């Protein structure tokens, strides 16, 4: 069985104009006074994280949305998920 990705309750998201910002709600690796602005790709990945989604499904969505190679999409998903995990925004 493939692992799935879920959002945690450790951040809240805010949209300010065209920017998606994650705001940490708890102490830990992410500081309470920090804000994380997601670029377009990271924002798309964040918005695509729904209950039960896998890395492979995120890669497929990125390929379909941006018409990039699977290898490029896989690298982007890996990088974004690592950063979201580091700030406590997701868990796998």
ABEGO torsion letter per residue (X at the ends): XBBBBBBBAABBBBBBEABBBBBBABBEABBAABBBBBBAAAAAAAAABBBGBBAAAAAAAAAAAAGBBAAAAAAAAAAAAAAAAAAGABBX
